[in-house]
């Protein structure tokens, strides 16, 4: 299409076109054009391909009417872009990762989670086979590492997708969200995050029973731990598969964002009111209907129940268990000389801060943002989806193998050969087994 001789044209109406591609330089010669109305035929299902430089030369354009909101991303803020269809609350222009810092961080944390948890899985598996001592704890930590390992795989999938689509990701966002790979990534993320929450809760309760009630039979045995872990895996995998199979852009149950996980950070309009407008006198009074959103409602009820309900309850349980453990250890240390008591209490407090702190950093920001978003107190920027995936959700997955397992091994090697009193050994054992 060429408009080379229409240098004085100010308005252009292209309605109901069988358009599949806008070629580079398609609007060359329309330097005075101020208004464009562009729509495609409704039956066209293929993604509109826009070549680089397709809109070059439209220096005076100030109003654009389109039925595909992705076209708005090709213009700056100086152009008033009006879409004739409801715009998804998850849509954002640009690449999947917002900047180079996020892009690099995604790769670093993803690789760290994969390698770190893989080492923990191998070491704990060997330990669980060779020794009966601490077999239950090793088995629980092995499953926790396996859950965190899948989060690393998920992060690498998202990081690879960002590189594949680049800066023009927004053109293929809907195709990506409905793809099998996105559903697989979303399933891995959901299973990883929730099974990690479940295993941390199981480990915390087991440590609480073992430390606070050492002579009872309530703590996990080798057999019962396998039953409990199997139940947790079965429930979480079922939830993850069902949620992602039912995931759809229009579903009120659960949906997928650009990062393939439906966090409870957005709301959606309750309904739309169509406001009739006039494209302009240069189009002989041609009219159009612009959808205007009315009120707001939760986007996905499943996300609210899972992230704002179940995870909050689990966090409270974990916190309560470690507070009780800390109290018991503090009371046990009273029989030790004061300096040793102070040292052990400081070490225990530090480990409690690490355990509860990493869980807090992983779950609580999502919970707080979700509550504020769903109550309408604030509007969470869509960019928080990516920031949450890079720096909030994977905190446990990336740090657990280093803070909990490797740190304990290093601590144990430093203490080897050192002579400790019987009571001091008891304190150290309790501190280490609290994970």
C-alpha positions as CSV (number, residue, x, y, z in Angstrom):
1,X,0.0,0.0,0.0
2,X,1.4,3.4,-0.9
3,X,0.2,6.9,0.1
4,X,3.1,8.7,-1.5
5,X,0.9,11.3,-3.3
6,X,-1.4,12.0,-0.3
7,X,0.9,14.4,1.4
8,X,-1.9,16.7,2.7
9,X,-4.1,13.9,4.0
10,X,-5.1,14.5,7.7
11,X,-7.4,11.5,8.4
12,X,-7.4,7.9,7.3
13,X,-10.1,5.3,7.9
14,X,-9.2,1.6,7.3
15,X,-12.1,-0.5,8.6
16,X,-12.7,-4.3,8.5
17,X,-9.6,-5.1,6.5
18,X,-8.3,-8.6,5.8
19,X,-5.0,-7.4,7.2
20,X,-2.3,-9.8,8.3
21,X,0.9,-7.8,7.9
22,X,1.8,-4.1,8.0
23,X,4.9,-3.7,5.9
24,X,7.9,-1.4,6.7
25,X,7.2,2.1,5.4
26,X,3.5,1.4,4.8
27,X,2.5,4.9,5.7
28,X,5.4,6.7,3.9
29,X,4.3,10.0,2.6
30,X,1.6,10.8,5.2
31,X,3.6,13.3,7.2
32,X,0.5,15.5,7.8
33,X,-1.7,12.6,8.9
34,X,-3.4,13.4,12.3
35,X,-5.9,10.6,12.8
36,X,-6.0,6.9,11.8
37,X,-8.8,4.4,12.4
38,X,-7.6,0.9,11.7
39,X,-9.5,-2.4,12.3
40,X,-9.2,-6.0,11.1
41,X,-11.9,-8.5,10.2
42,X,-13.3,-10.2,13.2
43,X,-12.8,-13.7,11.8
44,X,-9.0,-13.3,11.4
45,X,-7.3,-15.3,14.1
46,X,-3.7,-14.9,13.2
47,X,-1.5,-12.4,15.0
48,X,-1.1,-9.1,13.1
49,X,2.6,-8.9,12.1
50,X,4.1,-5.4,12.2
51,X,7.4,-5.0,10.5
52,X,10.1,-2.6,11.8
53,X,9.6,0.9,10.6
54,X,5.9,0.3,9.6
55,X,4.8,3.5,11.1
56,X,7.8,5.7,10.2
57,X,6.9,9.1,8.9
58,X,3.7,9.7,10.9
59,X,5.2,12.8,12.6
60,X,1.9,14.7,13.2
61,X,-0.2,11.8,14.3
62,X,-2.1,12.5,17.5
63,X,-5.1,10.1,17.5
64,X,-5.3,6.4,16.8
65,X,-8.3,4.2,16.8
66,X,-7.6,0.4,16.7
67,X,-9.2,-2.8,17.6
68,X,-5.9,-4.5,18.5
69,X,-4.5,-2.8,21.6
70,X,-1.0,-4.1,20.8
71,X,-0.7,-1.5,18.0
72,X,-0.6,1.2,20.6
73,X,2.8,0.0,21.8
74,X,4.4,1.2,18.5
75,X,3.6,4.8,19.4
76,X,4.8,7.1,22.1
77,X,2.8,8.9,24.8
78,X,2.2,11.8,22.4
79,X,-0.3,9.7,20.5
80,X,-3.8,9.2,22.0
81,X,-4.4,5.5,21.3
82,X,-8.0,4.4,21.7
83,X,-8.8,0.7,21.5
84,X,-12.2,-0.6,20.4
85,X,-12.0,-3.8,22.5
86,X,-11.5,-4.4,26.2
87,X,-7.8,-4.4,27.2
88,X,-6.5,-7.2,29.3
89,X,-5.4,-5.9,32.8
90,X,-2.2,-8.1,32.4
91,X,-1.1,-6.5,29.1
92,X,2.0,-4.2,29.1
93,X,4.1,-3.0,26.2
94,X,7.8,-3.9,25.8
95,X,9.8,-7.0,26.6
96,X,9.0,-9.7,29.2
97,X,11.9,-8.6,31.5
98,X,11.7,-4.8,32.0
99,X,15.4,-4.1,32.0
100,X,18.9,-5.7,31.8
101,X,19.2,-5.9,35.6
102,X,16.1,-8.1,35.8
103,X,17.2,-10.1,32.8
104,X,20.6,-10.9,34.4
105,X,19.2,-11.5,37.8
106,X,16.7,-14.0,36.4
107,X,19.5,-16.1,34.9
108,X,21.7,-15.9,38.0
109,X,19.0,-16.9,40.5
110,X,17.6,-19.5,38.2
111,X,21.0,-21.2,37.6
112,X,21.8,-20.8,41.4
113,X,18.5,-22.6,42.3
114,X,19.1,-25.4,39.9
115,X,22.7,-26.1,40.8
116,X,22.3,-25.5,44.6
117,X,19.3,-27.7,45.0
118,X,20.7,-30.4,42.7
119,X,23.7,-30.7,44.9
120,X,21.5,-30.9,48.0
121,X,19.4,-33.6,46.4
122,X,22.4,-35.7,45.6
123,X,24.1,-35.2,49.0
124,X,20.9,-35.9,50.9
125,X,20.0,-38.9,48.9
126,X,23.4,-40.5,49.6
127,X,23.2,-39.6,53.2
128,X,19.7,-41.0,53.5
129,X,20.9,-44.4,52.0
130,X,24.2,-44.7,54.0
131,X,23.0,-43.6,57.5
132,X,19.9,-44.2,59.6
133,X,20.9,-41.2,61.8
134,X,18.9,-38.2,60.8
135,X,17.2,-40.1,58.0
136,X,13.9,-38.4,58.5
137,X,15.3,-34.9,58.5
138,X,17.5,-35.7,55.4
139,X,14.4,-37.1,53.6
140,X,12.4,-34.0,54.3
141,X,15.2,-31.7,53.2
142,X,15.7,-33.8,50.1
143,X,12.0,-33.2,49.1
144,X,12.3,-29.5,49.9
145,X,15.3,-29.3,47.6
146,X,13.4,-31.1,44.9
147,X,10.5,-28.6,45.2
148,X,12.9,-25.7,45.0
149,X,14.7,-27.3,42.0
150,X,11.6,-27.0,39.9
151,X,11.4,-23.2,40.7
152,X,14.9,-22.9,39.2
153,X,13.7,-24.7,36.0
154,X,10.7,-22.4,35.8
155,X,12.9,-19.3,36.1
156,X,15.2,-20.5,33.3
157,X,12.1,-21.1,31.1
158,X,10.9,-17.5,31.6
159,X,14.4,-16.1,31.1
160,X,14.7,-18.1,27.8
161,X,11.3,-16.8,26.7
162,X,12.4,-13.2,27.3
163,X,15.5,-13.7,25.1
164,X,13.5,-15.5,22.4
165,X,10.9,-12.7,21.9
166,X,13.1,-9.7,22.9
167,X,11.7,-6.2,22.8
168,X,8.7,-7.2,20.7
169,X,7.3,-9.7,23.2
170,X,4.1,-7.6,23.6
171,X,3.1,-8.6,20.1
172,X,3.1,-12.3,21.0
173,X,2.0,-12.1,24.7
174,X,-1.4,-13.6,24.1
175,X,0.1,-16.4,22.0
176,X,2.7,-17.1,24.7
177,X,0.2,-17.1,27.6
178,X,-2.0,-19.7,25.9
179,X,0.9,-21.9,24.8
180,X,1.7,-25.3,26.2
181,X,5.2,-24.2,27.4
182,X,3.7,-21.4,29.5
183,X,1.2,-23.8,31.1
184,X,4.1,-26.2,31.8
185,X,6.1,-23.3,33.4
186,X,3.1,-22.1,35.4
187,X,2.5,-25.7,36.6
188,X,6.2,-26.0,37.7
189,X,6.0,-22.6,39.5
190,X,2.8,-23.4,41.3
191,X,3.9,-26.9,42.4
192,X,7.3,-25.6,43.4
193,X,6.2,-22.7,45.5
194,X,3.3,-24.5,47.2
195,X,5.2,-27.8,47.9
196,X,8.1,-25.7,49.3
197,X,5.6,-24.0,51.6
198,X,4.1,-27.4,52.6
199,X,7.5,-29.1,53.2
200,X,8.7,-26.2,55.3
201,X,5.6,-26.4,57.4
202,X,6.0,-30.2,57.8
203,X,9.7,-29.8,58.8
204,X,8.8,-27.0,61.3
205,X,6.1,-29.0,62.9
206,X,8.3,-32.0,63.2
207,X,11.2,-30.0,64.7
208,X,8.7,-28.4,67.1
209,X,7.4,-31.9,68.3
210,X,11.0,-33.3,68.5
211,X,12.4,-30.4,70.5
212,X,9.4,-29.4,72.7
213,X,8.2,-33.0,73.3
214,X,11.3,-35.1,73.0
215,X,9.9,-38.1,74.9
216,X,6.6,-38.3,73.0
217,X,5.9,-40.5,69.9
218,X,4.2,-37.6,68.0
219,X,7.3,-36.8,65.8
220,X,7.7,-38.3,62.3
221,X,9.3,-41.7,61.8
222,X,11.0,-42.9,58.6
223,X,7.8,-44.6,57.5
224,X,5.3,-41.9,58.5
225,X,7.4,-39.2,56.9
226,X,7.2,-40.9,53.6
227,X,3.4,-41.1,53.9
228,X,3.1,-37.4,54.8
229,X,5.5,-36.3,52.0
230,X,3.6,-38.5,49.5
231,X,0.3,-36.8,50.5
232,X,1.8,-33.3,50.2
233,X,3.1,-34.1,46.7
234,X,-0.1,-35.7,45.6
235,X,-2.3,-32.7,46.8
236,X,0.1,-30.0,45.4
237,X,0.6,-31.7,42.0
238,X,-3.2,-32.2,41.7
239,X,-3.8,-28.5,42.5
240,X,-1.1,-27.4,40.1
241,X,-2.3,-29.5,37.2
242,X,-6.0,-28.7,37.6
243,X,-5.3,-24.9,38.0
244,X,-3.2,-24.7,34.9
245,X,-5.4,-26.9,32.8
246,X,-8.4,-24.6,33.6
247,X,-6.3,-21.5,33.2
248,X,-7.7,-19.1,30.6
249,X,-7.6,-15.4,30.0
250,X,-11.3,-15.0,30.7
251,X,-11.5,-17.5,33.6
252,X,-12.5,-16.2,37.1
253,X,-11.0,-19.3,38.7
254,X,-7.3,-18.9,37.6
255,X,-5.3,-17.4,34.8
256,X,-1.8,-17.0,33.5
257,X,0.1,-13.8,33.4
258,X,3.2,-13.0,31.2
259,X,5.3,-14.9,33.7
260,X,2.8,-17.8,33.6
261,X,1.6,-17.6,37.2
262,X,-1.6,-16.0,38.4
263,X,-0.6,-13.9,41.4
264,X,-3.5,-12.1,43.3
265,X,-2.1,-8.6,42.4
266,X,-4.8,-7.4,39.9
267,X,-8.5,-6.9,39.7
268,X,-10.7,-6.9,36.6
269,X,-13.7,-4.8,35.6
270,X,-17.1,-6.1,36.7
271,X,-18.5,-5.0,33.3
272,X,-18.0,-2.6,30.4
273,X,-20.2,0.2,29.3
274,X,-20.0,1.1,25.5
275,X,-19.6,4.8,24.9
276,X,-20.3,5.9,21.4
277,X,-17.9,8.3,19.8
278,X,-17.2,10.0,16.5
279,X,-14.0,9.3,14.7
280,X,-14.1,12.7,13.1
281,X,-15.7,14.9,10.6
282,X,-13.1,13.8,8.0
283,X,-14.7,10.3,8.1
284,X,-18.3,11.6,7.5
285,X,-19.3,11.1,11.1
286,X,-18.4,7.4,11.3
287,X,-19.1,6.1,14.8
288,X,-17.5,3.5,17.1
289,X,-18.0,2.1,20.5
290,X,-15.3,2.4,23.2
291,X,-15.6,0.0,26.1
292,X,-15.3,1.8,29.5
293,X,-14.7,-0.4,32.5
294,X,-17.1,-0.3,35.4
295,X,-16.1,-1.1,39.1
296,X,-13.6,-3.8,39.9
297,X,-13.7,-7.4,41.1
298,X,-11.1,-10.0,42.0
299,X,-9.4,-11.5,38.9
300,X,-8.9,-15.0,40.2
301,X,-10.5,-16.4,43.4
302,X,-8.2,-19.4,43.4
303,X,-5.1,-17.2,43.7
304,X,-6.7,-15.3,46.6
305,X,-7.5,-18.5,48.5
306,X,-4.1,-20.0,47.8
307,X,-1.6,-17.1,48.2
308,X,-3.6,-15.0,50.7
309,X,-5.1,-17.8,52.6
310,X,-3.2,-21.1,52.7
311,X,0.3,-19.5,52.6
312,X,-0.5,-17.0,55.3
313,X,-1.7,-19.8,57.6
314,X,1.4,-21.9,56.9
315,X,3.6,-18.9,57.6
316,X,1.9,-18.4,61.0
317,X,2.4,-22.1,61.8
318,X,6.1,-22.0,60.9
319,X,6.6,-18.8,63.0
320,X,4.8,-20.2,66.0
321,X,6.9,-23.5,65.9
322,X,10.2,-21.7,65.8
323,X,9.2,-19.3,68.6
324,X,8.3,-22.3,70.7
325,X,11.6,-24.0,69.9
326,X,13.5,-20.8,70.7
327,X,11.8,-20.6,74.1
328,X,12.6,-24.2,74.9
329,X,16.2,-23.9,73.9
330,X,16.6,-20.7,76.0
331,X,15.2,-22.4,79.1
332,X,17.6,-25.4,78.5
333,X,20.5,-23.0,78.3
334,X,20.0,-21.8,81.9
335,X,22.1,-24.6,83.3
336,X,25.1,-23.5,81.3
337,X,27.6,-20.8,82.3
338,X,26.5,-17.4,81.3
339,X,29.0,-16.7,78.5
340,X,28.2,-20.0,76.8
341,X,24.5,-19.4,77.3
342,X,24.7,-16.0,75.6
343,X,26.7,-17.4,72.7
344,X,24.2,-20.2,72.1
345,X,21.2,-17.9,72.4
346,X,22.7,-15.5,69.9
347,X,23.4,-18.4,67.4
348,X,19.9,-19.7,67.9
349,X,18.4,-16.3,67.4
350,X,20.4,-15.8,64.2
351,X,19.2,-19.1,62.8
352,X,15.7,-18.3,63.7
353,X,16.0,-14.9,62.0
354,X,17.3,-16.6,58.8
355,X,14.6,-19.3,58.7
356,X,11.6,-17.0,59.5
357,X,13.1,-14.1,57.6
358,X,13.5,-15.9,54.3
359,X,10.0,-17.3,54.5
360,X,8.7,-13.8,55.4
361,X,10.5,-12.2,52.4
362,X,9.1,-14.9,50.1
363,X,5.4,-15.0,51.2
364,X,4.6,-11.8,53.0
365,X,5.2,-9.2,50.3
366,X,2.8,-11.2,48.0
367,X,0.2,-11.4,50.8
368,X,0.4,-7.7,51.6
369,X,0.3,-6.6,48.0
370,X,-2.5,-9.0,47.3
371,X,-4.6,-7.8,50.2
372,X,-4.1,-4.1,49.3
373,X,-4.9,-4.8,45.6
374,X,-8.0,-6.8,46.2
375,X,-9.4,-4.3,48.7
376,X,-8.8,-1.4,46.2
377,X,-6.4,0.4,48.6
378,X,-3.7,0.6,45.8
379,X,-3.3,-0.4,42.2
380,X,-0.3,-2.7,41.9
381,X,1.8,-1.9,38.7
382,X,1.9,-4.8,36.3
383,X,5.7,-4.6,36.4
384,X,5.5,-6.0,39.9
385,X,4.6,-9.4,38.3
386,X,8.1,-9.6,36.9
387,X,9.8,-8.2,40.0
388,X,7.9,-10.7,42.2
389,X,9.0,-13.6,40.1
390,X,12.6,-12.5,40.1
391,X,13.1,-11.3,43.7
392,X,10.2,-12.5,45.8
393,X,8.9,-16.0,44.9
394,X,12.3,-17.7,44.3
395,X,14.0,-16.4,47.5
396,X,13.5,-19.7,49.3
397,X,14.4,-21.7,46.2
398,X,17.6,-19.9,45.6
399,X,18.8,-19.5,49.2
400,X,17.5,-22.7,50.9
401,X,20.3,-25.0,49.7
402,X,23.0,-22.5,50.9
403,X,21.5,-21.2,54.1
404,X,20.1,-24.5,55.4
405,X,22.2,-27.4,54.2
406,X,25.5,-26.1,53.0
407,X,25.8,-23.7,55.9
408,X,25.2,-26.6,58.3
409,X,27.8,-28.7,56.7
410,X,30.4,-25.9,56.9
411,X,29.5,-25.3,60.5
412,X,29.8,-28.9,61.4
413,X,33.2,-29.2,59.7
414,X,34.5,-26.2,61.7
415,X,33.4,-27.7,64.9
416,X,35.0,-31.1,64.2
417,X,37.7,-31.9,66.7
418,X,36.6,-29.3,69.1
419,X,35.8,-30.5,72.6
420,X,32.4,-29.5,73.9
421,X,30.5,-30.2,77.1
422,X,27.5,-32.6,76.9
423,X,25.0,-29.7,77.4
424,X,26.7,-27.6,74.7
425,X,26.5,-30.5,72.2
426,X,22.8,-30.8,73.0
427,X,22.2,-27.1,72.3
428,X,24.2,-27.3,69.0
429,X,22.3,-30.4,67.9
430,X,18.9,-28.6,68.5
431,X,20.1,-25.6,66.7
432,X,21.2,-27.6,63.6
433,X,18.2,-29.8,63.4
434,X,15.9,-26.8,63.5
435,X,16.9,-26.6,59.8
